[in-house]
Amino acid sequence: MPKDCQTRPLGDPVRHYWLAQSMAKATGVDLVAAMEQGLLGQDGWAEAVERCRGCGWTEGCDVWLSAQVPGAADVPEACENADLFARLGA
């Protein structure tokens, strides 16, 4: 179930692709390794980007990401993909 049940237009797919990539980098999640190990498939990655597109925390995410050291951050609870990144980073 989404963290924010409010209906909103989906954001730009390219922007949210890069936000999700940046969140993975900030939290030390190796997406390539996750795919190679079968922990994340193309469908799972597409679903993660779609969740990001519907997130209400986009502006906060941009600010948060700009202040992070790659690989050192914990996934913020506000992230729609927090569970995914926490699982892949474990």
PDB file as gemmi writes it, atoms N, CA and C in Angstrom:
CRYST1    1.000    1.000    1.000  90.00  90.00  90.00 P 1                      
ATOM      1  N   MET A   1       0.854  -1.184   0.000  1.00  0.00           N  
ATOM      2  CA  MET A   1       0.000   0.000   0.000  1.00  0.00           C  
ATOM      3  C   MET A   1       0.890   1.234   0.000  1.00  0.00           C  
ATOM      4  N   PRO A   2       0.601   2.226  -0.856  1.00  0.00           N  
ATOM      5  CA  PRO A   2       1.403   3.438  -0.916  1.00  0.00           C  
ATOM      6  C   PRO A   2       1.410   4.173   0.414  1.00  0.00           C  
ATOM      7  N   LYS A   3       2.511   4.853   0.697  1.00  0.00           N  
ATOM      8  CA  LYS A   3       2.631   5.610   1.935  1.00  0.00           C  
ATOM      9  C   LYS A   3       1.711   6.817   1.938  1.00  0.00           C  
ATOM     10  N   ASP A   4       1.439   7.359   0.769  1.00  0.00           N  
ATOM     11  CA  ASP A   4       0.575   8.527   0.636  1.00  0.00           C  
ATOM     12  C   ASP A   4      -0.539   8.148  -0.327  1.00  0.00           C  
ATOM     13  N   CYS A   5      -1.740   7.972   0.164  1.00  0.00           N  
ATOM     14  CA  CYS A   5      -2.846   7.474  -0.648  1.00  0.00           C  
ATOM     15  C   CYS A   5      -3.485   8.550  -1.511  1.00  0.00           C  
ATOM     16  N   GLN A   6      -2.963   9.744  -1.473  1.00  0.00           N  
ATOM     17  CA  GLN A   6      -3.490  10.829  -2.269  1.00  0.00           C  
ATOM     18  C   GLN A   6      -3.199  10.575  -3.753  1.00  0.00           C  
ATOM     19  N   THR A   7      -4.189  10.816  -4.613  1.00  0.00           N  
ATOM     20  CA  THR A   7      -3.987  10.671  -6.045  1.00  0.00           C  
ATOM     21  C   THR A   7      -3.306  11.919  -6.571  1.00  0.00           C  
ATOM     22  N   ARG A   8      -2.269  11.714  -7.384  1.00  0.00           N  
ATOM     23  CA  ARG A   8      -1.549  12.837  -7.978  1.00  0.00           C  
ATOM     24  C   ARG A   8      -1.060  12.396  -9.351  1.00  0.00           C  
ATOM     25  N   PRO A   9      -0.814  13.356 -10.222  1.00  0.00           N  
ATOM     26  CA  PRO A   9      -0.278  12.996 -11.535  1.00  0.00           C  
ATOM     27  C   PRO A   9       1.115  12.387 -11.377  1.00  0.00           C  
ATOM     28  N   LEU A  10       1.433  11.443 -12.235  1.00  0.00           N  
ATOM     29  CA  LEU A  10       2.760  10.841 -12.199  1.00  0.00           C  
ATOM     30  C   LEU A  10       3.790  11.822 -12.722  1.00  0.00           C  
ATOM     31  N   GLY A  11       4.976  11.789 -12.119  1.00  0.00           N  
ATOM     32  CA  GLY A  11       6.062  12.655 -12.543  1.00  0.00           C  
ATOM     33  C   GLY A  11       6.733  12.147 -13.811  1.00  0.00           C  
ATOM     34  N   ASP A  12       7.632  12.940 -14.326  1.00  0.00           N  
ATOM     35  CA  ASP A  12       8.379  12.627 -15.539  1.00  0.00           C  
ATOM     36  C   ASP A  12       9.168  11.325 -15.366  1.00  0.00           C  
ATOM     37  N   PRO A  13       8.996  10.357 -16.256  1.00  0.00           N  
ATOM     38  CA  PRO A  13       9.667   9.068 -16.096  1.00  0.00           C  
ATOM     39  C   PRO A  13      11.187   9.177 -16.070  1.00  0.00           C  
ATOM     40  N   VAL A  14      11.753  10.046 -16.885  1.00  0.00           N  
ATOM     41  CA  VAL A  14      13.222  10.167 -16.922  1.00  0.00           C  
ATOM     42  C   VAL A  14      13.738  10.755 -15.609  1.00  0.00           C  
ATOM     43  N   ARG A  15      13.080  11.784 -15.123  1.00  0.00           N  
ATOM     44  CA  ARG A  15      13.501  12.386 -13.848  1.00  0.00           C  
ATOM     45  C   ARG A  15      13.459  11.355 -12.723  1.00  0.00           C  
ATOM     46  N   HIS A  16      12.393  10.575 -12.674  1.00  0.00           N  
ATOM     47  CA  HIS A  16      12.227   9.627 -11.583  1.00  0.00           C  
ATOM     48  C   HIS A  16      13.121   8.399 -11.748  1.00  0.00           C  
ATOM     49  N   TYR A  17      13.449   8.056 -12.970  1.00  0.00           N  
ATOM     50  CA  TYR A  17      14.457   7.019 -13.200  1.00  0.00           C  
ATOM     51  C   TYR A  17      15.764   7.434 -12.521  1.00  0.00           C  
ATOM     52  N   TRP A  18      16.164   8.688 -12.765  1.00  0.00           N  
ATOM     53  CA  TRP A  18      17.431   9.164 -12.193  1.00  0.00           C  
ATOM     54  C   TRP A  18      17.334   9.390 -10.682  1.00  0.00           C  
ATOM     55  N   LEU A  19      16.170   9.799 -10.186  1.00  0.00           N  
ATOM     56  CA  LEU A  19      16.006   9.912  -8.735  1.00  0.00           C  
ATOM     57  C   LEU A  19      16.161   8.542  -8.078  1.00  0.00           C  
ATOM     58  N   ALA A  20      15.544   7.520  -8.652  1.00  0.00           N  
ATOM     59  CA  ALA A  20      15.662   6.170  -8.098  1.00  0.00           C  
ATOM     60  C   ALA A  20      17.102   5.675  -8.189  1.00  0.00           C  
ATOM     61  N   GLN A  21      17.766   5.943  -9.302  1.00  0.00           N  
ATOM     62  CA  GLN A  21      19.185   5.575  -9.437  1.00  0.00           C  
ATOM     63  C   GLN A  21      20.014   6.291  -8.362  1.00  0.00           C  
ATOM     64  N   SER A  22      19.742   7.578  -8.162  1.00  0.00           N  
ATOM     65  CA  SER A  22      20.483   8.361  -7.175  1.00  0.00           C  
ATOM     66  C   SER A  22      20.229   7.873  -5.754  1.00  0.00           C  
ATOM     67  N   MET A  23      18.991   7.465  -5.465  1.00  0.00           N  
ATOM     68  CA  MET A  23      18.673   6.931  -4.142  1.00  0.00           C  
ATOM     69  C   MET A  23      19.448   5.629  -3.915  1.00  0.00           C  
ATOM     70  N   ALA A  24      19.511   4.785  -4.934  1.00  0.00           N  
ATOM     71  CA  ALA A  24      20.277   3.544  -4.817  1.00  0.00           C  
ATOM     72  C   ALA A  24      21.746   3.862  -4.528  1.00  0.00           C  
ATOM     73  N   LYS A  25      22.310   4.796  -5.268  1.00  0.00           N  
ATOM     74  CA  LYS A  25      23.720   5.167  -5.073  1.00  0.00           C  
ATOM     75  C   LYS A  25      23.942   5.742  -3.677  1.00  0.00           C  
ATOM     76  N   ALA A  26      23.057   6.627  -3.245  1.00  0.00           N  
ATOM     77  CA  ALA A  26      23.208   7.257  -1.932  1.00  0.00           C  
ATOM     78  C   ALA A  26      23.157   6.241  -0.804  1.00  0.00           C  
ATOM     79  N   THR A  27      22.367   5.188  -0.998  1.00  0.00           N  
ATOM     80  CA  THR A  27      22.173   4.198   0.059  1.00  0.00           C  
ATOM     81  C   THR A  27      23.045   2.959  -0.112  1.00  0.00           C  
ATOM     82  N   GLY A  28      23.923   2.994  -1.103  1.00  0.00           N  
ATOM     83  CA  GLY A  28      24.863   1.897  -1.301  1.00  0.00           C  
ATOM     84  C   GLY A  28      24.272   0.658  -1.935  1.00  0.00           C  
ATOM     85  N   VAL A  29      23.153   0.798  -2.621  1.00  0.00           N  
ATOM     86  CA  VAL A  29      22.523  -0.336  -3.287  1.00  0.00           C  
ATOM     87  C   VAL A  29      23.119  -0.473  -4.687  1.00  0.00           C  
ATOM     88  N   ASP A  30      23.666  -1.635  -4.968  1.00  0.00           N  
ATOM     89  CA  ASP A  30      24.244  -1.936  -6.272  1.00  0.00           C  
ATOM     90  C   ASP A  30      23.160  -2.595  -7.122  1.00  0.00           C  
ATOM     91  N   LEU A  31      22.526  -1.801  -7.973  1.00  0.00           N  
ATOM     92  CA  LEU A  31      21.411  -2.299  -8.775  1.00  0.00           C  
ATOM     93  C   LEU A  31      21.859  -3.356  -9.780  1.00  0.00           C  
ATOM     94  N   VAL A  32      23.039  -3.197 -10.352  1.00  0.00           N  
ATOM     95  CA  VAL A  32      23.548  -4.177 -11.314  1.00  0.00           C  
ATOM     96  C   VAL A  32      23.749  -5.517 -10.619  1.00  0.00           C  
ATOM     97  N   ALA A  33      24.381  -5.499  -9.446  1.00  0.00           N  
ATOM     98  CA  ALA A  33      24.589  -6.739  -8.701  1.00  0.00           C  
ATOM     99  C   ALA A  33      23.252  -7.363  -8.305  1.00  0.00           C  
ATOM    100  N   ALA A  34      22.296  -6.537  -7.904  1.00  0.00           N  
ATOM    101  CA  ALA A  34      20.979  -7.056  -7.528  1.00  0.00           C  
ATOM    102  C   ALA A  34      20.315  -7.758  -8.707  1.00  0.00           C  
ATOM    103  N   MET A  35      20.477  -7.202  -9.889  1.00  0.00           N  
ATOM    104  CA  MET A  35      19.910  -7.837 -11.079  1.00  0.00           C  
ATOM    105  C   MET A  35      20.667  -9.119 -11.426  1.00  0.00           C  
ATOM    106  N   GLU A  36      21.984  -9.067 -11.345  1.00  0.00           N  
ATOM    107  CA  GLU A  36      22.788 -10.257 -11.647  1.00  0.00           C  
ATOM    108  C   GLU A  36      22.494 -11.395 -10.683  1.00  0.00           C  
ATOM    109  N   GLN A  37      22.185 -11.063  -9.439  1.00  0.00           N  
ATOM    110  CA  GLN A  37      21.891 -12.082  -8.423  1.00  0.00           C  
ATOM    111  C   GLN A  37      20.420 -12.510  -8.436  1.00  0.00           C  
ATOM    112  N   GLY A  38      19.633 -11.932  -9.315  1.00  0.00           N  
ATOM    113  CA  GLY A  38      18.232 -12.287  -9.406  1.00  0.00           C  
ATOM    114  C   GLY A  38      17.362 -11.678  -8.314  1.00  0.00           C  
ATOM    115  N   LEU A  39      17.885 -10.682  -7.613  1.00  0.00           N  
ATOM    116  CA  LEU A  39      17.128 -10.023  -6.549  1.00  0.00           C  
ATOM    117  C   LEU A  39      16.206  -8.931  -7.079  1.00  0.00           C  
ATOM    118  N   LEU A  40      16.507  -8.469  -8.283  1.00  0.00           N  
ATOM    119  CA  LEU A  40      15.719  -7.407  -8.912  1.00  0.00           C  
ATOM    120  C   LEU A  40      15.695  -7.675 -10.408  1.00  0.00           C  
ATOM    121  N   GLY A  41      14.509  -7.760 -10.962  1.00  0.00           N  
ATOM    122  CA  GLY A  41      14.367  -7.956 -12.400  1.00  0.00           C  
ATOM    123  C   GLY A  41      13.937  -6.671 -13.072  1.00  0.00           C  
ATOM    124  N   GLN A  42      13.818  -6.717 -14.388  1.00  0.00           N  
ATOM    125  CA  GLN A  42      13.380  -5.546 -15.144  1.00  0.00           C  
ATOM    126  C   GLN A  42      12.002  -5.064 -14.687  1.00  0.00           C  
ATOM    127  N   ASP A  43      11.099  -6.007 -14.444  1.00  0.00           N  
ATOM    128  CA  ASP A  43       9.761  -5.620 -13.983  1.00  0.00           C  
ATOM    129  C   ASP A  43       9.825  -4.944 -12.620  1.00  0.00           C  
ATOM    130  N   GLY A  44      10.654  -5.471 -11.723  1.00  0.00           N  
ATOM    131  CA  GLY A  44      10.803  -4.880 -10.397  1.00  0.00           C  
ATOM    132  C   GLY A  44      11.383  -3.484 -10.457  1.00  0.00           C  
ATOM    133  N   TRP A  45      12.355  -3.281 -11.352  1.00  0.00           N  
ATOM    134  CA  TRP A  45      12.952  -1.955 -11.514  1.00  0.00           C  
ATOM    135  C   TRP A  45      11.925  -0.994 -12.105  1.00  0.00           C  
ATOM    136  N   ALA A  46      11.155  -1.445 -13.092  1.00  0.00           N  
ATOM    137  CA  ALA A  46      10.118  -0.592 -13.689  1.00  0.00           C  
ATOM    138  C   ALA A  46       9.081  -0.204 -12.629  1.00  0.00           C  
ATOM    139  N   GLU A  47       8.724  -1.148 -11.771  1.00  0.00           N  
ATOM    140  CA  GLU A  47       7.769  -0.854 -10.694  1.00  0.00           C  
ATOM    141  C   GLU A  47       8.355   0.159  -9.712  1.00  0.00           C  
ATOM    142  N   ALA A  48       9.639   0.069  -9.429  1.00  0.00           N  
ATOM    143  CA  ALA A  48      10.285   1.028  -8.525  1.00  0.00           C  
ATOM    144  C   ALA A  48      10.238   2.434  -9.113  1.00  0.00           C  
ATOM    145  N   VAL A  49      10.515   2.555 -10.400  1.00  0.00           N  
ATOM    146  CA  VAL A  49      10.468   3.876 -11.049  1.00  0.00           C  
ATOM    147  C   VAL A  49       9.038   4.404 -11.042  1.00  0.00           C  
ATOM    148  N   GLU A  50       8.056   3.535 -11.285  1.00  0.00           N  
ATOM    149  CA  GLU A  50       6.654   3.970 -11.249  1.00  0.00           C  
ATOM    150  C   GLU A  50       6.257   4.434  -9.852  1.00  0.00           C  
ATOM    151  N   ARG A  51       6.705   3.715  -8.807  1.00  0.00           N  
ATOM    152  CA  ARG A  51       6.406   4.161  -7.436  1.00  0.00           C  
ATOM    153  C   ARG A  51       7.019   5.537  -7.205  1.00  0.00           C  
ATOM    154  N   CYS A  52       8.237   5.720  -7.670  1.00  0.00           N  
ATOM    155  CA  CYS A  52       8.914   7.008  -7.527  1.00  0.00           C  
ATOM    156  C   CYS A  52       8.128   8.107  -8.256  1.00  0.00           C  
ATOM    157  N   ARG A  53       7.633   7.799  -9.433  1.00  0.00           N  
ATOM    158  CA  ARG A  53       6.866   8.778 -10.208  1.00  0.00           C  
ATOM    159  C   ARG A  53       5.632   9.264  -9.464  1.00  0.00           C  
ATOM    160  N   GLY A  54       5.048   8.431  -8.617  1.00  0.00           N  
ATOM    161  CA  GLY A  54       3.852   8.803  -7.880  1.00  0.00           C  
ATOM    162  C   GLY A  54       4.121   9.363  -6.495  1.00  0.00           C  
ATOM    163  N   CYS A  55       5.381   9.485  -6.135  1.00  0.00           N  
ATOM    164  CA  CYS A  55       5.763   9.914  -4.790  1.00  0.00           C  
ATOM    165  C   CYS A  55       5.458  11.398  -4.565  1.00  0.00           C  
ATOM    166  N   GLY A  56       4.997  11.728  -3.382  1.00  0.00           N  
ATOM    167  CA  GLY A  56       4.723  13.107  -3.018  1.00  0.00           C  
ATOM    168  C   GLY A  56       5.904  13.816  -2.385  1.00  0.00           C  
ATOM    169  N   TRP A  57       7.035  13.119  -2.276  1.00  0.00           N  
ATOM    170  CA  TRP A  57       8.206  13.671  -1.593  1.00  0.00           C  
ATOM    171  C   TRP A  57       9.311  14.059  -2.576  1.00  0.00           C  
ATOM    172  N   THR A  58       8.987  14.249  -3.840  1.00  0.00           N  
ATOM    173  CA  THR A  58       9.993  14.474  -4.879  1.00  0.00           C  
ATOM    174  C   THR A  58      10.914  15.649  -4.570  1.00  0.00           C  
ATOM    175  N   GLU A  59      10.360  16.789  -4.195  1.00  0.00           N  
ATOM    176  CA  GLU A  59      11.205  17.959  -3.914  1.00  0.00           C  
ATOM    177  C   GLU A  59      12.091  17.698  -2.695  1.00  0.00           C  
ATOM    178  N   GLY A  60      11.524  17.085  -1.666  1.00  0.00           N  
ATOM    179  CA  GLY A  60      12.318  16.739  -0.493  1.00  0.00           C  
ATOM    180  C   GLY A  60      13.402  15.735  -0.832  1.00  0.00           C  
ATOM    181  N   CYS A  61      13.098  14.830  -1.728  1.00  0.00           N  
ATOM    182  CA  CYS A  61      14.067  13.826  -2.172  1.00  0.00           C  
ATOM    183  C   CYS A  61      15.249  14.505  -2.847  1.00  0.00           C  
ATOM    184  N   ASP A  62      14.969  15.448  -3.739  1.00  0.00           N  
ATOM    185  CA  ASP A  62      16.045  16.189  -4.411  1.00  0.00           C  
ATOM    186  C   ASP A  62      16.976  16.843  -3.400  1.00  0.00           C  
ATOM    187  N   VAL A  63      16.395  17.504  -2.413  1.00  0.00           N  
ATOM    188  CA  VAL A  63      17.186  18.190  -1.388  1.00  0.00           C  
ATOM    189  C   VAL A  63      17.982  17.176  -0.568  1.00  0.00           C  
ATOM    190  N   TRP A  64      17.316  16.105  -0.150  1.00  0.00           N  
ATOM    191  CA  TRP A  64      17.962  15.072   0.656  1.00  0.00           C  
ATOM    192  C   TRP A  64      19.125  14.453  -0.107  1.00  0.00           C  
ATOM    193  N   LEU A  65      18.896  14.082  -1.367  1.00  0.00           N  
ATOM    194  CA  LEU A  65      19.945  13.449  -2.171  1.00  0.00           C  
ATOM    195  C   LEU A  65      21.155  14.360  -2.343  1.00  0.00           C  
ATOM    196  N   SER A  66      20.927  15.654  -2.490  1.00  0.00           N  
ATOM    197  CA  SER A  66      22.041  16.581  -2.708  1.00  0.00           C  
ATOM    198  C   SER A  66      22.956  16.695  -1.497  1.00  0.00           C  
ATOM    199  N   ALA A  67      22.481  16.267  -0.338  1.00  0.00           N  
ATOM    200  CA  ALA A  67      23.278  16.374   0.888  1.00  0.00           C  
ATOM    201  C   ALA A  67      23.931  15.054   1.301  1.00  0.00           C  
ATOM    202  N   GLN A  68      23.810  14.013   0.469  1.00  0.00           N  
ATOM    203  CA  GLN A  68      24.301  12.689   0.870  1.00  0.00           C  
ATOM    204  C   GLN A  68      25.681  12.368   0.307  1.00  0.00           C  
ATOM    205  N   VAL A  69      26.423  11.582   1.063  1.00  0.00           N  
ATOM    206  CA  VAL A  69      27.679  11.000   0.606  1.00  0.00           C  
ATOM    207  C   VAL A  69      27.301   9.642   0.012  1.00  0.00           C  
ATOM    208  N   PRO A  70      27.667   9.364  -1.239  1.00  0.00           N  
ATOM    209  CA  PRO A  70      27.274   8.088  -1.859  1.00  0.00           C  
ATOM    210  C   PRO A  70      27.649   6.878  -1.007  1.00  0.00           C  
ATOM    211  N   GLY A  71      26.680   6.018  -0.818  1.00  0.00           N  
ATOM    212  CA  GLY A  71      26.887   4.769  -0.103  1.00  0.00           C  
ATOM    213  C   GLY A  71      26.767   4.842   1.400  1.00  0.00           C  
ATOM    214  N   ALA A  72      26.607   6.042   1.946  1.00  0.00           N  
ATOM    215  CA  ALA A  72      26.635   6.193   3.401  1.00  0.00           C  
ATOM    216  C   ALA A  72      25.268   6.440   4.040  1.00  0.00           C  
ATOM    217  N   ALA A  73      24.245   6.623   3.247  1.00  0.00           N  
ATOM    218  CA  ALA A  73      22.948   7.035   3.778  1.00  0.00           C  
ATOM    219  C   ALA A  73      22.033   5.847   4.058  1.00  0.00           C  
ATOM    220  N   ASP A  74      21.145   6.039   5.015  1.00  0.00           N  
ATOM    221  CA  ASP A  74      20.046   5.109   5.244  1.00  0.00           C  
ATOM    222  C   ASP A  74      18.869   5.590   4.398  1.00  0.00           C  
ATOM    223  N   VAL A  75      18.087   4.668   3.915  1.00  0.00           N  
ATOM    224  CA  VAL A  75      16.934   5.031   3.090  1.00  0.00           C  
ATOM    225  C   VAL A  75      15.937   5.804   3.946  1.00  0.00           C  
ATOM    226  N   PRO A  76      15.549   7.001   3.506  1.00  0.00           N  
ATOM    227  CA  PRO A  76      14.561   7.757   4.275  1.00  0.00           C  
ATOM    228  C   PRO A  76      13.186   7.088   4.210  1.00  0.00           C  
ATOM    229  N   GLU A  77      12.465   7.148   5.306  1.00  0.00           N  
ATOM    230  CA  GLU A  77      11.130   6.536   5.363  1.00  0.00           C  
ATOM    231  C   GLU A  77      10.170   7.145   4.350  1.00  0.00           C  
ATOM    232  N   ALA A  78      10.395   8.389   3.972  1.00  0.00           N  
ATOM    233  CA  ALA A  78       9.499   9.067   3.033  1.00  0.00           C  
ATOM    234  C   ALA A  78       9.602   8.496   1.616  1.00  0.00           C  
ATOM    235  N   CYS A  79      10.654   7.758   1.327  1.00  0.00           N  
ATOM    236  CA  CYS A  79      10.865   7.194  -0.009  1.00  0.00           C  
ATOM    237  C   CYS A  79       9.866   6.070  -0.270  1.00  0.00           C  
ATOM    238  N   GLU A  80       9.177   6.143  -1.403  1.00  0.00           N  
ATOM    239  CA  GLU A  80       8.223   5.096  -1.787  1.00  0.00           C  
ATOM    240  C   GLU A  80       8.917   3.751  -2.004  1.00  0.00           C  
ATOM    241  N   ASN A  81      10.216   3.772  -2.232  1.00  0.00           N  
ATOM    242  CA  ASN A  81      10.975   2.545  -2.457  1.00  0.00           C  
ATOM    243  C   ASN A  81      11.851   2.173  -1.266  1.00  0.00           C  
ATOM    244  N   ALA A  82      11.530   2.712  -0.097  1.00  0.00           N  
ATOM    245  CA  ALA A  82      12.345   2.450   1.097  1.00  0.00           C  
ATOM    246  C   ALA A  82      12.481   0.960   1.372  1.00  0.00           C  
ATOM    247  N   ASP A  83      11.396   0.228   1.282  1.00  0.00           N  
ATOM    248  CA  ASP A  83      11.448  -1.219   1.565  1.00  0.00           C  
ATOM    249  C   ASP A  83      12.348  -1.933   0.541  1.00  0.00           C  
ATOM    250  N   LEU A  84      12.218  -1.575  -0.716  1.00  0.00           N  
ATOM    251  CA  LEU A  84      13.027  -2.210  -1.758  1.00  0.00           C  
ATOM    252  C   LEU A  84      14.511  -1.934  -1.532  1.00  0.00           C  
ATOM    253  N   PHE A  85      14.868  -0.663  -1.341  1.00  0.00           N  
ATOM    254  CA  PHE A  85      16.281  -0.326  -1.161  1.00  0.00           C  
ATOM    255  C   PHE A  85      16.842  -0.909   0.132  1.00  0.00           C  
ATOM    256  N   ALA A  86      16.044  -0.940   1.181  1.00  0.00           N  
ATOM    257  CA  ALA A  86      16.502  -1.551   2.429  1.00  0.00           C  
ATOM    258  C   ALA A  86      16.768  -3.043   2.235  1.00  0.00           C  
ATOM    259  N   ARG A  87      15.885  -3.710   1.509  1.00  0.00           N  
ATOM    260  CA  ARG A  87      16.054  -5.157   1.249  1.00  0.00           C  
ATOM    261  C   ARG A  87      17.287  -5.402   0.382  1.00  0.00           C  
ATOM    262  N   LEU A  88      17.460  -4.611  -0.675  1.00  0.00           N  
ATOM    263  CA  LEU A  88      18.584  -4.823  -1.580  1.00  0.00           C  
ATOM    264  C   LEU A  88      19.910  -4.416  -0.947  1.00  0.00           C  
ATOM    265  N   GLY A  89      19.858  -3.507   0.012  1.00  0.00           N  
ATOM    266  CA  GLY A  89      21.093  -3.054   0.661  1.00  0.00           C  
ATOM    267  C   GLY A  89      21.514  -3.929   1.828  1.00  0.00           C  
ATOM    268  N   ALA A  90      20.651  -4.856   2.223  1.00  0.00           N  
ATOM    269  CA  ALA A  90      20.949  -5.712   3.391  1.00  0.00           C  
ATOM    270  C   ALA A  90      22.040  -6.726   3.073  1.00  0.00           C  
TER     271      ALA A  90                                                      
END                                                                             
